[in-house]
Amino acid sequence: MVPRSVADIMSRNVKSVQRGTPLLDAVKEMHLHNIGALVITEQGRPVGIFSERDLLKRVVATGLDPRGATVDQAMTGKLISVPPDESFASLCEKMHVGNFRHLPVIDGEKLMGMVSVRDVLSVVAREGLGIVPPGRASRPGKKKSAAKSKPAKKKKR
C-alpha cells in the first residue's frame, strides 16, 4: 500500500546536536549511527540541518578544519521541512524540486522525525509504483551490448 503521508514512512529516531557542537563531534555522531544528516537544535527547537553534502561542500572543499570549527559554520541554516501530514506525492515533488536528500519532519516547532531519499526509495521498491518498467535494470542512456566484448589486444613492444 502506498503511504498516504510523510508520517507513514518517516524515521522517528532522529539524531540531533545542539548549535555550537564541535564539527568533529557531529561527524562522529553521524558515523556512529550510520546516518546522512543531523538536525541542529537551539533550546530544543530545530534551527538547521547538517548533512554529508554540507560536510563535502562547506568543510572538505573549503579546507575548513573540523577540529576547530562548530557545526554552525557548516550547517544549512535555512531549514526546509515537511509536516507529518504532507502527502507522499507532495513529499516526492518537494525532494525532487529542491534536490533534498533529507527533510526534517516538523509539526509546529516540534521535531517529529526525518525522511530521506532512502525512505522514499524503499516505498518505490516495495510497491513498484510502475516507475521502473519491467526488464529495465540499466540506467537510461546505457546500451547493453548483445555481442560479447572481445578481449583487449596486447600492445606490441
C-alpha positions as CSV (number, residue, x, y, z in Angstrom):
1,M,0.0,0.0,0.0
2,V,1.4,3.4,-1.0
3,P,1.8,5.6,2.1
4,R,-0.7,8.4,2.4
5,S,1.6,10.8,4.4
6,V,5.1,11.5,5.5
7,A,4.2,10.2,8.9
8,D,3.8,6.7,7.4
9,I,7.5,6.5,6.2
10,M,9.5,8.9,8.4
11,S,12.2,7.8,10.8
12,R,11.1,8.7,14.3
13,N,14.5,8.2,16.0
14,V,16.0,11.4,14.7
15,K,19.6,12.3,15.8
16,S,20.3,16.0,16.6
17,V,23.0,18.1,18.1
18,Q,22.9,21.5,19.7
19,R,24.1,24.6,18.0
20,G,27.8,25.2,18.9
21,T,28.6,21.5,18.9
22,P,32.2,20.9,17.6
23,L,32.0,19.9,14.0
24,L,34.1,16.8,14.5
25,D,31.7,15.6,17.2
26,A,28.8,16.0,14.8
27,V,30.6,14.0,12.1
28,K,31.4,11.3,14.6
29,E,27.7,11.1,15.7
30,M,26.7,10.7,12.0
31,H,29.3,7.9,11.6
32,L,28.3,6.2,14.9
33,H,24.6,6.0,13.8
34,N,25.3,5.5,10.1
35,I,23.1,8.4,9.1
36,G,23.5,11.1,6.4
37,A,22.2,14.1,8.3
38,L,21.7,15.6,11.8
39,V,19.1,18.2,12.8
40,I,20.7,21.2,14.6
41,T,18.7,22.5,17.5
42,E,18.8,25.5,19.8
43,Q,16.9,25.3,23.1
44,G,15.2,22.2,21.8
45,R,13.9,23.9,18.5
46,P,15.2,22.7,15.1
47,V,17.2,25.6,13.5
48,G,19.3,23.8,10.8
49,I,20.5,20.6,9.3
50,F,24.0,19.3,8.8
51,S,24.3,16.7,6.1
52,E,27.0,14.7,4.2
53,R,26.6,17.2,1.4
54,D,27.4,20.1,3.8
55,L,30.4,18.2,5.0
56,L,31.7,17.9,1.5
57,K,30.9,21.4,0.2
58,R,31.5,23.5,3.3
59,V,34.2,21.6,5.1
60,V,36.2,19.4,2.7
61,A,36.0,21.6,-0.4
62,T,36.8,24.8,1.5
63,G,39.5,23.4,3.8
64,L,37.7,24.2,7.0
65,D,39.4,22.3,9.9
66,P,36.7,20.2,11.5
67,R,38.8,20.0,14.7
68,G,38.4,23.7,15.4
69,A,35.0,24.5,13.8
70,T,31.5,24.2,15.1
71,V,28.5,22.7,13.3
72,D,27.1,26.2,12.9
73,Q,29.9,27.0,10.4
74,A,28.9,24.2,8.1
75,M,25.2,23.6,8.6
76,T,22.4,24.7,6.3
77,G,20.6,27.3,8.4
78,K,17.6,27.8,6.2
79,L,15.7,24.8,7.4
80,I,13.3,23.4,4.9
81,S,11.0,20.8,6.5
82,V,7.7,18.9,5.9
83,P,4.8,18.4,8.2
84,P,3.9,14.8,9.2
85,D,0.6,15.1,7.3
86,E,2.1,16.1,4.0
87,S,1.2,13.6,1.2
88,F,3.7,11.2,-0.1
89,A,3.3,12.6,-3.6
90,S,3.9,16.2,-2.4
91,L,7.0,15.0,-0.4
92,C,8.4,13.4,-3.5
93,E,7.9,16.5,-5.5
94,K,9.4,18.7,-2.8
95,M,12.5,16.5,-2.5
96,H,12.9,16.4,-6.3
97,V,12.5,20.1,-7.0
98,G,14.6,21.2,-4.0
99,N,17.2,18.4,-4.6
100,F,16.9,17.4,-1.0
101,R,18.2,14.0,0.3
102,H,16.9,14.6,3.9
103,L,14.0,16.6,5.2
104,P,13.2,17.0,8.9
105,V,9.5,16.4,9.8
106,I,8.3,19.2,12.0
107,D,4.9,19.8,13.5
108,G,4.7,23.4,14.7
109,E,8.1,23.8,16.3
110,K,8.4,20.2,17.4
111,L,10.8,17.8,15.6
112,M,8.8,14.6,14.8
113,G,11.1,12.7,12.5
114,M,13.3,12.7,9.4
115,V,12.5,11.5,5.9
116,S,15.2,10.6,3.5
117,V,15.6,9.6,-0.2
118,R,16.2,6.1,1.1
119,D,12.8,6.1,2.8
120,V,11.2,7.2,-0.4
121,L,13.1,4.6,-2.5
122,S,12.0,1.9,0.0
123,V,8.4,2.6,-0.8
124,V,9.1,2.6,-4.5
125,A,10.9,-0.7,-4.3
126,R,8.3,-2.3,-2.1
127,E,5.3,-1.0,-4.0
128,G,6.6,-0.9,-7.5
129,L,4.5,2.2,-8.4
130,G,5.1,1.5,-12.0
131,I,8.1,3.8,-12.1
132,V,10.7,1.3,-13.4
133,P,9.4,-0.6,-16.4
134,P,9.9,-4.4,-16.1
135,G,13.2,-5.6,-17.5
136,R,14.7,-2.1,-17.4
137,A,17.5,-2.7,-14.9
138,S,20.1,-0.5,-16.5
139,R,20.2,3.3,-16.4
140,P,18.7,5.3,-19.3
141,G,21.3,6.1,-22.0
142,K,23.3,2.9,-21.2
143,K,23.1,0.5,-24.0
144,K,23.5,-3.2,-23.4
145,S,25.7,-4.9,-26.0
146,A,24.2,-8.1,-27.5
147,A,27.6,-9.4,-28.5
148,K,30.2,-10.4,-26.0
149,S,33.0,-8.0,-25.8
150,K,36.3,-9.0,-27.3
151,P,39.4,-9.3,-25.1
152,A,41.7,-6.3,-25.4
153,K,44.6,-6.7,-27.8
154,K,48.0,-6.8,-26.4
155,K,50.3,-4.0,-27.3
156,K,53.4,-4.9,-29.4
157,R,56.7,-4.0,-27.9
